[in-house]
Structure formats: structure tokens, C-alpha cells
């Protein structure tokens, strides 16, 4: 069933519930009982009778916004019949159609006289309070509409895109960049992505309460898609292999650079990225980084480095026979060369995994005190350790994050061959992204119960990789990103706070400061030197908050005249 047909079914079900539980109340308002069953028009009548803006009725059945507005309209109707105590309001919100039905079928339910001439001071104050609460509610609804249907704020908590996007950058994402993806969980708490709060095991979202109703769902649909994601775009998308949220629009949002589109061939050689057998194009605002190990005779002045280059996540480990090992999470070639020229720096070496090593990483051996062990020549003694977090996609290839591919990115219409070698590459697409049943019986493949050795790809896929190549959980690990998971493009940085998020993998933390020079700069221009438009934002804020003051000021002068 497609999106709009499913949506229509939900609207009709809600309209029937509304009609069954309120038709007698509509009759007492002087309308035909049948009007209680008509979508949108039933709420139009309620707003008309309660003297509220009638255009609010169009918000009745919108995803996420609709349930909020419907609760507000139900409260208006119940108050019209004198049900304005706290218990009445609570029951109207929690059990709307059940409670309204008890009022509807009650014999003593009558309209309340709302003539202000007969109101007591207490009732007048209560009415003012209701008006204020209504204003607050509508402000929340307006913000929800912007958040759901136009743009969404997004924070950068990790360094996978350093130094293109910094940890602590807060962005606005344009949801219409590649067509608008309609909401798939229409009943949800506004402004929350996946879970409400961390209530169970710390750091484990599987036992946390969800911010949406899983049972009420709509299928994937994208409208007004006038452009496709382009190579080198910075893209926000939902994590494709989320084990907590079945609904893809509720999966954790990630931001990476789109390095290869559907039909391209992606490859990493010695940590360098190639697309279609050509070196990647590095844009002006893009700073590609790699992991470097630095050996020193003495301790480095990390704070001075921060002043010169900004925050550089680094793990500092003392050596057994003196000196230090610094493992920098990500450095550009220029910064690495500058550090190499510092006094007491013995060696600067980029960490590149050898071809053929899949999930094996090399770690320095340490003594009981945590000092790194070295030999007589003061060379670090390494030990190999299986790092199970770095499961390379697909799992049957002897690739790693520095020696990867070549891998062809599937596009819509591709006919792929299924065998034991290609199954790990396509099984997630067939089962999870394109929702088919897939069975492997004695080397024979069955899709939706039919034996076959081929499959036709139903949508485009993309390769998303972070600019900070050796500190990025990206497509090299979780695989292709389906088009349906794409949210949009970041528009601009509206706030940038250094030190907003701590880095557990760094021995030093960034000192807190506001990075004013990054605020209100466009994100996806590709230019090295972007113009900041903070002064335009300041003018808008002044007008927004000062408008009511100026209106009252001029209104007062007019009265005096």
C-alpha cells in the first residue's frame, strides 16, 4: 500500500472515531450530526464555535503536528460543554475518543454560556491563562512544523568530518535538497529523534523508551525530487544499519561526504581515495586527514598546538625508556609536516594498514604502568589485536579502511548475480533495504519463495565517507546508503561551540569557546573562504523579538493622538 493510500485510511479511521464520539455534541451546537464524521470540516466547526482561527483545521491530520492539534481541538470542544476541570482535560488528552464518547452520550451534557458579562474575576483570569497557554501551544506547533517539514537542526558530536565540519558545529539541514521525504511515524513527540531519554543500561538505546508510536506507520515516499545527490556533497542521512529503530527516519542521523554515487566504482589505496580509478577531487573547503603517530624525546606542548591549529584529538602515551608516543586521530599533511619540524620530535609516520589485513589492527605493547614498551633501538614493540568494531563491508573481503575495493556502487535497474561470493554484498539490500525474503538453501537462493540467481536493484545507493578518514565510521564499515535514508544537505552553521562534546579517545580535551568566525556560514559551497552572515541573523532576531514592542509603542502614540 502506498503512502497516500495508507494516510487516507488513517484519516478515515480517525474521522469515524471522531464522528461516533461527538455526533450528538455537534447536534447540540446546531449542526448536522453527519458533519462530525467529515475530515477537517469537523474541526473547522469546532474552531468556528470556539472563536479560534478556522484555518487551524488544516493542521488536524498532518503527521506529528496533527495529534497535537487534534488534542487542542478536543479540549476546545469539551470546554464548550463545561468540561474544563483538570481531570476532564487529562482524560481528553489521554483517552480522547473514549472520554468524548462518555460526554457525547451523557443525558445531562449541555452547552455552557460563555457570555463575558457573567464571568467572575476568577473565571476571567482562567480565560486569560487559557489564552496564554494557547499561544505557547501554537508556538510549539509552529516550531514543530518547521522542524518536520522544512529544516532540522543537527549537531556534530564526533570528529569524522574534521576539519571541514568541527566537533561542536550546529547545522540546519535542508530537507528539500533531494526532494522531501514524508514522515513515516506520524505519531511522535516533537523535536525528538529516536528515544526519549537514557533510562536503562547507560549508553544502550535498545532499552530506552521510543519517542514515537511504532504501530502507526507509513511507507517510504519522497516528493518533489528535482535533483539527485551529487558526488562531493556533504549529506545528512539516517544510519542504515540501526538495530534499535525499524523506522528508517528514526535511525540516528549521520553526516558524511558523498564520495561515490550509484554506478561509480569506489577504492582506497594506501589510505587515498579513488573514484572510477581517478584520485578524488578535493574541494576548497575540504581538509582530508589521516592518522599519524609521533615519537618525541620530551612531552609536547599540546595547548600551544591547539592555539595554532585548533583542537587535535590525540592520545599521549609515555614510553618505557623515556620519551612519548602521540597518536593523532587526524592530521592534514601540512599540519603533520609542521609537527615534524618541532624540536624533540624524532619521527612522524602516517599509520597505514597493510593490504590483506581485514579486521587486524596493531597496538603498542605496554607495561603494568601503562608505558609503551620499546626495544634497544627505542623502536615501539607492537602486538596485533582483533578489533571487532572494524568489521569491513562486505565481510568476506580481505579489505581494510586503507586498502579497500574496488567496489561498484549499485544503481536502480542493475541486475546483479547472486552466489556465495556476492551474497554478503547484496543480502542486506535485498532483505533490509528493499524488504524481500531471502533464503540460502544448499547453495540455492530463494527470493520471496522463488528460486533465482539474479536480483534487480530497486533504488540508487551511495558511498558516504568522512573527511577524517581514519576516525570515521562510514560506508567502508556499514556499506551502501540507500536513497531512502537520505535526509538532505546541511545549509549553514548557526552555532559553533568548541568543547561542547568531549572526546573519550583523546588525552586532552578542547577548551570551551564560541567559534564566532564559523557562525552563519554556508556549508556546501565548496569554497575555502566562506562569508559569514551573522549580521543578517542578528537583524532578523532583533526584528522578531522587537516587533511586538514597536507595534505597542506606535499603537500607544496613536491612542494619545
C-alpha positions, 0 to 999 in steps of 0.5 A, a space after each residue: 500500500 502506498 503512502 497516500 493510500 495508507 494516510 487516507 485510511 488513517 484519516 478515515 479511521 480517525 474521522 469515524 472515531 471522531 464522528 461516533 464520539 461527538 455526533 450528538 455534541 455537534 447536534 447540540 451546537 446546531 449542526 448536522 450530526 453527519 458533519 462530525 464524521 467529515 475530515 477537517 470540516 469537523 474541526 473547522 466547526 469546532 474552531 468556528 464555535 470556539 472563536 479560534 482561527 478556522 484555518 487551524 483545521 488544516 493542521 488536524 491530520 498532518 503527521 506529528 503536528 496533527 495529534 497535537 492539534 487534534 488534542 487542542 481541538 478536543 479540549 476546545 470542544 469539551 470546554 464548550 460543554 463545561 468540561 474544563 476541570 483538570 481531570 476532564 482535560 487529562 482524560 481528553 488528552 489521554 483517552 480522547 475518543 473514549 472520554 468524548 464518547 462518555 460526554 457525547 452520550 451523557 443525558 445531562 451534557 449541555 452547552 455552557 454560556 460563555 457570555 463575558 458579562 457573567 464571568 467572575 474575576 476568577 473565571 476571567 483570569 482562567 480565560 486569560 491563562 487559557 489564552 496564554 497557554 494557547 499561544 505557547 501551544 501554537 508556538 510549539 506547533 509552529 516550531 514543530 512544523 518547521 522542524 518536520 517539514 522544512 529544516 532540522 537542526 543537527 549537531 556534530 558530536 564526533 570528529 569524522 568530518 574534521 576539519 571541514 565540519 568541527 566537533 561542536 558545529 550546529 547545522 540546519 539541514 535542508 530537507 528539500 535538497 533531494 526532494 522531501 521525504 514524508 514522515 513515516 511515524 506520524 505519531 511522535 513527540 516533537 523535536 525528538 529523534 529516536 528515544 526519549 531519554 537514557 533510562 536503562 543500561 547507560 549508553 544502550 538505546 535498545 532499552 530506552 523508551 521510543 519517542 514515537 508510536 511504532 504501530 502507526 506507520 507509513 511507507 517510504 515516499 519522497 516528493 518533489 525530487 528535482 535533483 539527485 545527490 551529487 558526488 562531493 556533497 556533504 549529506 545528512 542521512 539516517 544510519 542504515 544499519 540501526 538495530 534499535 529503530 525499524 523506522 528508517 527516519 528514526 535511525 540516528 542521523 549521520 553526516 558524511 561526504 558523498 564520495 561515490 554515487 550509484 554506478 561509480 566504482 569506489 577504492 582506497 589505496 594506501 589510505 587515498 581515495 579513488 573514484 572510477 580509478 581517478 584520485 578524488 577531487 578535493 574541494 576548497 573547503 575540504 581538509 582530508 586527514 589521516 592518522 599519524 603517530 609521533 615519537 618525541 624525546 620530551 612531552 609536547 606542548 599540546 595547548 600551544 598546538 591547539 592555539 595554532 591549529 585548533 583542537 587535535 584529538 590525540 592520545 599521549 602515551 609515555 614510553 618505557 625508556 623515556 620519551 612519548 608516543 602521540 597518536 593523532 586521530 587526524 592530521 592534514 599533511 601540512 599540519 603533520 609536516 609542521 609537527 615534524 619540524 618541532 624540536 624533540 620530535 624524532 619521527 612522524 609516520 602516517 599509520 597505514 594498514 597493510 593490504 590483506 589485513 581485514 579486521 587486524 589492527 596493531 597496538 603498542 605493547 605496554 607495561 603494568 604502568 601503562 608505558 609503551 614498551 620499546 626495544 634497544 633501538 627505542 623502536 615501539 614493540 607492537 602486538 596485533 589485536 582483533 578489533 571487532 568494531 572494524 568489521 569491513 563491508 562486505 565481510 568476506 573481503 580481505 579489505 581494510 579502511 586503507 586498502 579497500 575495493 574496488 567496489 561498484 556502487 549499485 544503481 536502480 535497474 542493475 541486475 546483479 548475480 547472486 552466489 556465495 561470493 556476492 551474497 554478503 554484498 547484496 543480502 542486506 539490500 535485498 532483505 533490509 533495504 528493499 524488504 524481500 525474503 531471502 533464503 540460502 538453501 544448499 547453495 540455492 537462493 530463494 527470493 520471496 519463495 522463488 528460486 533465482 540467481 539474479 536480483 534487480 536493484 530497486 533504488 540508487 545507493 551511495 558511498 558516504 565517507 568522512 573527511 577524517 578518514 581514519 576516525 570515521 565510521 562510514 560506508 567502508 564499515 556499514 556499506 551502501 546508503 540507500 536513497 531512502 535514508 537520505 535526509 538532505 544537505 546541511 545549509 549553514 552553521 548557526 552555532 559553533 561551540 568548541 568543547 561542547 562534546 568531549 572526546 573519550 579517545 583523546 588525552 586532552 580535551 578542547 577548551 570551551 569557546 564560541 567559534 564566532 568566525 564559523 557562525 552563519 556560514 554556508 556549508 556546501 559551497 565548496 569554497 575555502 573562504 566562506 562569508 559569514 552572515 551573522 549580521 543578517 541573523 542578528 537583524 532578523 532576531 532583533 526584528 522578531 523579538 522587537 516587533 511586538 514592542 514597536 507595534 505597542 509603542 506606535 499603537 500607544 502614540 496613536 491612542 494619545 493622538 
